[in-house]
Structures are given as C-alpha cells and as structure tokens.
Amino acid sequence: MSRIIGRLGANIRFFRQMKGMTQEMLSELVDVSSSYIGYLERGKKKPSLDLLEKISDVLEVEPSTLIGSSERPVNIELKKLITLLSDKEPEHIKFL
C-alpha cells in the first residue's frame, strides 16, 4: 500500500467519524457500497477523482486535506479544528 493511499484512507475514516457517520451512511451519500468505503479506509482501493470529490463534499473538507501532507505528520488536533470550522461562515472563521 502506498503512503498516500494509506493516509487518504485514514483521513476518510477520521473525518467520517468526526461527522458521526457510519460507513453505510457515507456510502449512501456518495453512491458506493459500504464495503467499498471500508476498502478505501484500509487503503486497499484507490478512489477515482470524481469519488474523491464526492467524499470531500460530503465530509466538508478539501480533497487536499483528505490526501494530507507528506512533508510532516498529521496533527490530530488540527484535523479536529478543521472539522469544527468546516461548516462555519467565513466571517465567523475570521472572527475566531
């Protein structure tokens, strides 16, 4: 498994759980099977760019956030903050 695919899967799982969603819920919203979501999260399958876009839209994060940075380890607190701010209006984010 490549590092990018493994990181992508872990990030999909993280943001899905932060939204309180099951694999089944996510799979229905992006129109794939729940087992396929499981394969993605375990890094066993690679999503198409269209599917990556659908998943990022549902999870309300940028596709680049799901892919993550290869330059440094992922900061779990930063991920939580991104999730909390993802549905806020720009003026509220600026205020914070």
Secondary structure by P-SEA (a helix, b strand, c coil): ccaaaaaaaaaaaaaaaaacccaaaaaaaacccaaaaaaaaaccccccaaaaaaaaaaaccccccccccccccccaaaaaaaaaaccccaaaaaac
